[in-house]
Amino acid sequence: MEPELLYAASEAIVAHEEAPAGPRRKRLFAMLGATVLAAATGYGAYDYIHASRFVTTDNAYAATETAQVTPAIGGIVREVRVGDTQAVKRGDVVVVLDDTDARLALDQAEAELGRAVRRVRGYVASDTSLAAQIAARASDQQRAAAQVASAQADLERARVDLARRQALASSGSVSGDELTRARNAFDSAQANLAAAQASALQSRANFRAAIGSREANAVLIADATEETNPEVMLARARRDQARVNLERTVVRAPVDGVVAKRTVQLGQQVQAGAALLSVVPVGDMHVDANFKEVQLDRVRVGQPVTLESDRYGKKVTYHGVVEGLAGGTGAAFATIPAQNATGNWIKVVQRLPVRVSLDAEELAQRPLQVGLSMRASIDTRGAH
C-alpha cells in the first residue's frame, strides 16, 4: 500500500478514537471543578462558623508564682530538712537557725520588762511619799513664818530696850555695860530676824520644790495604769519582738509545693533576706500564652481556653479561662528591649502574654511543672 494511503488511514483511525474523548474530558474537568468548589465552600463555611472562633498559639508555657524562702533574721544554719524536688506543705519546717543569740535576747527583754514594771510601781509609791513631803514642807513654811514673827517681836523689844537705855545713859542712870548689852541684844535680834526670814524663804522654796517633784512624778503615771504605762508597753513590745525573733529561727514553707533552687547549706552564716530556696506551688499553675498582636482583637477576659501539653500529648486536654492580658509585650519588658529608632528598622509582629488559669481538678490529675510547653486555643465567642 502506498505511504500516503497508510497515513490517511491512520489519521482516520485516530480521529475515530478521539472523537468521544472530548466530552469525557469536559465531564472530568467539570467534576473536578465541582469538587474544588464544594471543598472551598465547605472550608469557608467551617472557617466562618467554627474555626474563626478560635485563636491558637503554641508559644505558651506553664508558669506559677514561685515562693522564695528567706529568713527574717540572720544566723547560723543548724538544720536543713529539705532538698530539691521534695514536696512540702505550708508550715513545714525547711531550715532551722541557731537560736542561742535569740534566746539570750529574749531573756534580756524579759528582765527589762520586769524592771520597767517595778519602776512604774515605784512612781506610784513615790506619789504618796511626795504628797507627804508637800505636807511636811507646808508645815515647815508655817513654822518659819512663826519664827519670823517671833524674831520681829524680839527685835522690836530689843529696839525699845535700847532706846530707853540710850535715853537714861546721859543722866547716868544706866551704866555703860548695860547699854552695851542692850545694843548687843538689839543686834542679835536683828540677826535672828534675818535668819528667820532666810529660813522662811528656804521653807517656801522647799515647798515649791516638793510640789514640782510630785507634778513631775505625776506626769509619769498620768492617764495610765501599770499595764498601759508607756515604759511598760515599750519593754513589753521589745520582749514580744525578741520572742518573734526566736520563733523566726525556724523557717517554714510559705505554700504547698515542690522545693527548687536550694542553695542553703548546713553551718552557713545567712543574713536576713538572703535566698535559701524556692517553693514551686505546682498545684496553683497557670499558663502564659504569647499570642500575636493580630490575634487579640476579640480576646476578652473570661473566655474559655483549651490547652495541650507537650509532656502528655494530645491525649490529655486541659481547660482554662482567660484571666487577663499583660500590660506590655515581651519585648517591652525584656532586659535589653528592642530599639527601633534606627534607619534600618524592620517591623516585627509582637506577641502579648495572655494569662490563662487552669482547672484545679485537671491539674491535680495531671500535674505540670514550670516552663513546660503548651498549646493554647481561645474560644473568642465564649463568655466575656
C-alpha positions as CSV (number, residue, x, y, z in Angstrom):
1,M,0.0,0.0,0.0
2,E,1.2,3.5,-0.8
3,P,2.5,5.5,2.1
4,E,0.0,8.3,1.5
5,L,-2.8,5.8,1.8
6,L,-1.4,4.3,5.0
7,Y,-1.1,7.9,6.6
8,A,-4.6,8.7,5.6
9,A,-5.9,5.5,7.1
10,S,-4.1,6.1,10.4
11,E,-5.4,9.6,10.7
12,A,-8.9,8.4,10.2
13,I,-8.5,5.8,12.9
14,V,-7.1,8.3,15.4
15,A,-9.9,10.8,14.6
16,H,-12.4,8.0,15.1
17,E,-10.9,7.1,18.5
18,E,-10.6,10.7,19.8
19,A,-14.0,11.7,18.8
20,P,-15.7,10.5,22.0
21,A,-12.8,11.6,24.4
22,G,-13.6,15.4,24.2
23,P,-17.0,15.2,26.1
24,R,-15.5,12.8,28.6
25,R,-12.6,15.2,29.4
26,K,-15.1,18.1,29.8
27,R,-17.1,16.0,32.2
28,L,-13.9,15.2,34.2
29,F,-12.9,18.8,34.4
30,A,-16.5,19.7,35.4
31,M,-16.4,17.1,38.2
32,L,-13.0,18.3,39.4
33,G,-14.2,22.0,39.4
34,A,-17.3,21.0,41.3
35,T,-15.3,19.1,43.9
36,V,-12.9,22.0,44.4
37,L,-15.8,24.4,44.7
38,A,-17.5,22.2,47.2
39,A,-14.3,21.8,49.2
40,A,-13.7,25.6,49.2
41,T,-17.3,26.2,50.1
42,G,-17.1,23.7,53.0
43,Y,-13.8,25.1,54.3
44,G,-15.2,28.6,54.1
45,A,-18.3,27.6,55.9
46,Y,-16.2,25.7,58.6
47,D,-13.9,28.7,58.9
48,Y,-16.7,31.1,59.3
49,I,-18.9,29.0,61.6
50,H,-16.3,27.3,63.7
51,A,-12.6,27.8,63.0
52,S,-12.8,31.6,63.0
53,R,-14.0,31.5,66.6
54,F,-10.6,30.3,67.8
55,V,-7.1,31.8,68.1
56,T,-4.4,29.4,68.7
57,T,-0.7,29.5,69.6
58,D,2.0,27.0,70.6
59,N,4.1,29.8,72.1
60,A,2.7,29.1,75.6
61,Y,4.3,27.8,78.8
62,A,3.2,26.6,82.2
63,A,4.1,29.1,85.0
64,T,3.3,29.9,88.6
65,E,4.1,32.5,91.3
66,T,7.2,30.9,92.8
67,A,7.6,31.5,96.6
68,Q,11.1,32.4,97.7
69,V,12.1,31.3,101.2
70,T,14.2,33.9,103.1
71,P,15.0,34.2,106.8
72,A,13.6,37.2,108.7
73,I,16.7,37.3,110.9
74,G,20.4,36.4,110.4
75,G,22.1,33.4,112.0
76,I,24.0,30.2,111.5
77,V,22.1,27.3,109.8
78,R,21.8,24.4,112.2
79,E,19.5,22.2,110.2
80,V,18.4,21.8,106.6
81,R,15.4,19.5,106.4
82,V,14.5,19.5,102.7
83,G,16.2,19.0,99.3
84,D,15.5,19.8,95.7
85,T,12.3,18.2,94.2
86,Q,11.0,17.4,97.7
87,A,7.3,18.1,98.2
88,V,6.4,20.2,101.2
89,K,3.2,21.5,102.8
90,R,2.6,25.1,104.0
91,G,4.1,25.4,107.5
92,D,6.6,22.5,107.2
93,V,10.0,23.3,108.7
94,V,12.6,23.6,106.0
95,V,15.5,25.3,107.7
96,V,16.4,25.8,111.4
97,L,18.8,28.5,112.5
98,D,20.9,28.5,115.7
99,D,18.8,30.2,118.4
100,T,21.4,30.9,121.1
101,D,21.5,34.7,120.5
102,A,17.7,34.9,120.1
103,R,17.2,33.1,123.4
104,L,19.6,35.4,125.2
105,A,17.9,38.5,123.7
106,L,14.5,37.2,124.9
107,D,15.9,36.7,128.4
108,Q,17.3,40.2,128.4
109,A,14.0,41.6,127.2
110,E,12.1,39.7,129.9
111,A,14.4,41.2,132.5
112,E,13.9,44.7,131.1
113,L,10.1,44.3,131.2
114,G,10.3,43.3,134.9
115,R,12.4,46.3,135.7
116,A,10.0,48.6,133.9
117,V,7.1,47.2,135.9
118,R,8.9,47.8,139.1
119,R,10.0,51.3,138.1
120,V,6.3,52.2,137.4
121,R,5.3,50.8,140.7
122,G,7.9,53.0,142.2
123,Y,6.4,56.0,140.5
124,V,3.0,55.2,142.1
125,A,4.6,54.7,145.5
126,S,6.6,58.0,145.1
127,D,3.4,59.9,144.5
128,T,2.2,59.1,148.1
129,S,5.6,59.9,149.5
130,L,5.8,63.2,147.6
131,A,2.3,64.1,148.9
132,A,3.6,63.6,152.4
133,Q,6.7,65.7,151.7
134,I,4.5,68.5,150.4
135,A,2.5,68.4,153.7
136,A,5.8,68.5,155.7
137,R,7.1,71.4,153.6
138,A,3.9,73.3,154.2
139,S,4.3,72.7,158.0
140,D,7.9,73.9,157.7
141,Q,6.7,77.0,155.9
142,Q,4.2,77.8,158.7
143,R,6.9,77.2,161.4
144,A,9.3,79.5,159.6
145,A,6.6,82.2,159.4
146,A,6.0,81.9,163.1
147,Q,9.8,82.2,163.7
148,V,9.9,85.3,161.6
149,A,7.0,86.8,163.6
150,S,8.8,85.9,166.9
151,A,12.1,87.4,165.6
152,Q,10.3,90.5,164.6
153,A,8.8,90.8,168.1
154,D,12.2,90.2,169.7
155,L,13.7,92.8,167.5
156,E,11.0,95.3,168.4
157,R,11.5,94.7,172.2
158,A,15.3,95.0,171.8
159,R,14.8,98.3,170.0
160,V,12.6,99.7,172.8
161,D,15.1,98.5,175.4
162,L,18.0,100.1,173.6
163,A,16.1,103.3,173.1
164,R,15.2,103.5,176.9
165,R,18.8,102.8,178.0
166,Q,20.2,105.4,175.5
167,A,17.8,108.0,177.0
168,L,18.9,107.2,180.5
169,A,22.6,106.9,179.7
170,S,23.0,110.7,179.5
171,S,21.8,111.1,183.1
172,G,24.0,108.3,184.4
173,S,21.1,106.1,185.4
174,V,22.3,103.3,183.1
175,S,25.7,102.0,183.2
176,G,27.8,101.7,180.0
177,D,27.9,98.0,180.4
178,E,24.1,97.7,180.5
179,L,23.8,99.9,177.4
180,T,26.3,97.7,175.6
181,R,24.2,94.6,176.4
182,A,21.1,96.4,175.2
183,R,22.8,97.3,172.0
184,N,24.1,93.7,171.6
185,A,20.6,92.3,172.2
186,F,19.3,94.6,169.5
187,D,21.9,93.5,167.0
188,S,21.3,89.9,167.9
189,A,17.5,90.4,167.4
190,Q,18.2,91.8,164.0
191,A,20.4,88.8,163.1
192,N,17.7,86.4,164.4
193,L,15.1,88.1,162.3
194,A,17.3,87.9,159.2
195,A,17.9,84.2,159.9
196,A,14.2,83.6,160.4
197,Q,13.4,85.4,157.2
198,A,16.0,83.3,155.3
199,S,14.6,80.1,156.8
200,A,11.1,81.2,155.7
201,L,12.4,81.7,152.2
202,Q,14.1,78.3,152.2
203,S,11.0,76.6,153.5
204,R,8.9,78.3,150.8
205,A,11.4,77.1,148.2
206,N,11.3,73.6,149.6
207,F,7.5,73.6,149.5
208,R,7.5,74.6,145.8
209,A,10.2,72.0,145.0
210,A,8.1,69.3,146.7
211,I,5.1,70.4,144.6
212,G,7.3,70.3,141.4
213,S,8.6,66.8,142.2
214,R,5.1,65.5,142.7
215,E,3.9,67.1,139.4
216,A,6.9,65.6,137.6
217,N,6.2,62.2,139.1
218,A,2.5,62.6,138.2
219,V,3.4,63.0,134.6
220,L,5.0,59.6,134.6
221,I,1.8,57.9,135.8
222,A,-0.9,60.2,134.4
223,D,-3.8,58.6,132.5
224,A,-2.2,55.2,132.6
225,T,-2.3,52.0,134.6
226,E,0.6,49.8,135.3
227,E,-0.2,47.8,132.2
228,T,-0.7,50.8,129.9
229,N,2.2,52.8,131.1
230,P,4.4,53.7,128.1
231,E,7.6,52.4,129.8
232,V,6.0,49.0,130.4
233,M,4.4,48.9,126.9
234,L,7.8,49.7,125.3
235,A,9.5,47.0,127.3
236,R,6.7,44.5,126.5
237,A,7.0,45.3,122.8
238,R,10.7,44.6,122.9
239,R,10.0,41.4,124.8
240,D,7.5,40.4,122.1
241,Q,9.9,41.3,119.3
242,A,12.6,39.1,120.9
243,R,10.1,36.3,121.2
244,V,9.1,36.7,117.5
245,N,12.8,36.7,116.5
246,L,13.2,33.4,118.5
247,E,10.3,31.9,116.6
248,R,11.9,33.1,113.3
249,T,14.9,30.9,113.8
250,V,12.6,28.2,112.5
251,V,12.0,28.8,108.8
252,R,8.8,27.3,107.3
253,A,7.5,26.7,103.9
254,P,5.1,29.6,102.9
255,V,3.0,27.5,100.5
256,D,2.4,23.9,99.3
257,G,4.7,22.9,96.5
258,V,8.0,21.4,95.5
259,V,11.4,22.6,96.7
260,A,13.6,24.1,94.0
261,K,16.9,26.0,93.8
262,R,18.1,25.1,97.2
263,T,21.3,27.0,97.9
264,V,21.5,26.9,101.7
265,Q,24.0,24.6,103.4
266,L,24.5,23.3,106.9
267,G,26.6,25.6,109.0
268,Q,26.3,28.6,106.7
269,Q,26.0,32.1,108.1
270,V,23.0,33.7,106.5
271,Q,21.7,37.2,106.6
272,A,18.1,38.4,106.9
273,G,16.5,38.4,103.4
274,A,19.1,36.0,101.8
275,A,17.5,33.5,99.4
276,L,17.7,30.0,100.9
277,L,15.5,28.1,98.5
278,S,12.3,28.4,96.4
279,V,9.0,26.5,96.7
280,V,7.1,26.0,93.4
281,P,3.3,25.7,94.1
282,V,2.7,23.1,91.4
283,G,-1.0,22.9,92.5
284,D,-1.6,26.5,91.5
285,M,-0.2,26.7,88.0
286,H,-1.3,28.9,85.2
287,V,-0.3,29.3,81.5
288,D,1.3,32.3,79.9
289,A,0.3,32.1,76.2
290,N,2.1,34.6,73.9
291,F,-0.4,35.5,71.1
292,K,0.5,37.6,68.1
293,E,-1.0,41.1,68.4
294,V,-3.1,40.5,65.3
295,Q,-4.9,37.6,67.1
296,L,-6.1,39.6,70.1
297,D,-8.9,41.7,68.6
298,R,-11.6,39.5,70.0
299,V,-9.9,38.1,73.1
300,R,-11.5,39.0,76.3
301,V,-11.2,38.1,80.0
302,G,-13.4,35.1,81.0
303,Q,-13.3,33.4,77.6
304,P,-12.7,29.6,77.7
305,V,-9.4,28.1,76.7
306,T,-8.4,24.5,75.7
307,L,-4.8,23.5,76.2
308,E,-2.5,20.7,75.4
309,S,0.9,19.9,77.0
310,D,3.8,18.6,75.2
311,R,4.5,16.4,78.2
312,Y,1.2,14.4,77.9
313,G,0.5,15.0,74.3
314,K,-2.9,15.4,72.6
315,K,-4.5,12.6,74.6
316,V,-4.7,15.0,77.6
317,T,-6.7,18.2,77.3
318,Y,-6.7,21.0,79.9
319,H,-9.5,23.5,80.2
320,G,-8.9,27.1,81.4
321,V,-10.2,30.6,81.4
322,V,-8.5,33.9,80.2
323,E,-7.6,35.7,83.4
324,G,-6.1,38.8,81.8
325,L,-3.8,40.3,79.2
326,A,-0.3,41.6,80.1
327,G,0.3,45.4,80.3
328,G,3.0,45.1,77.6
329,T,4.7,42.8,75.1
330,G,7.5,40.5,76.0
331,A,9.9,42.7,74.0
332,A,8.9,45.8,76.0
333,F,9.8,44.2,79.3
334,A,12.9,42.4,78.1
335,T,16.2,43.1,79.9
336,I,17.5,44.6,76.7
337,P,14.4,45.9,74.8
338,A,14.5,46.2,71.1
339,Q,15.3,49.7,69.9
340,N,13.6,50.6,66.7
341,A,14.7,54.2,66.4
342,T,17.2,53.3,63.7
343,G,17.4,53.8,60.0
344,N,17.3,50.1,59.2
345,W,14.1,49.4,61.1
346,I,12.1,46.3,60.3
347,K,8.6,45.8,61.6
348,V,8.2,42.6,63.6
349,V,4.8,41.3,64.8
350,Q,4.8,41.5,68.6
351,R,3.4,38.9,71.0
352,L,1.4,39.8,74.1
353,P,1.3,37.4,77.1
354,V,-2.2,36.2,78.0
355,R,-2.6,34.6,81.4
356,V,-4.8,31.5,81.4
357,S,-6.0,29.9,84.7
358,L,-6.2,26.1,84.7
359,D,-8.9,23.8,86.1
360,A,-7.7,22.7,89.6
361,E,-9.1,19.1,89.3
362,E,-7.5,18.5,85.9
363,L,-4.2,19.9,87.2
364,A,-4.3,17.6,90.2
365,Q,-4.8,14.6,87.9
366,R,-2.1,15.7,85.5
367,P,0.4,17.9,87.3
368,L,2.5,20.4,85.4
369,Q,5.9,21.9,86.1
370,V,7.1,25.5,85.4
371,G,8.3,26.1,81.9
372,L,6.6,23.1,80.2
373,S,5.5,23.9,76.6
374,M,1.8,24.2,76.0
375,R,-0.6,24.8,73.1
376,A,-3.5,27.1,73.8
377,S,-6.7,27.8,71.9
378,I,-9.1,30.5,72.9
379,D,-12.8,30.4,72.0
380,T,-13.4,34.1,71.3
381,R,-17.2,33.6,71.2
382,G,-17.2,32.5,74.8
383,A,-18.4,34.4,77.8
384,H,-17.0,37.9,78.1
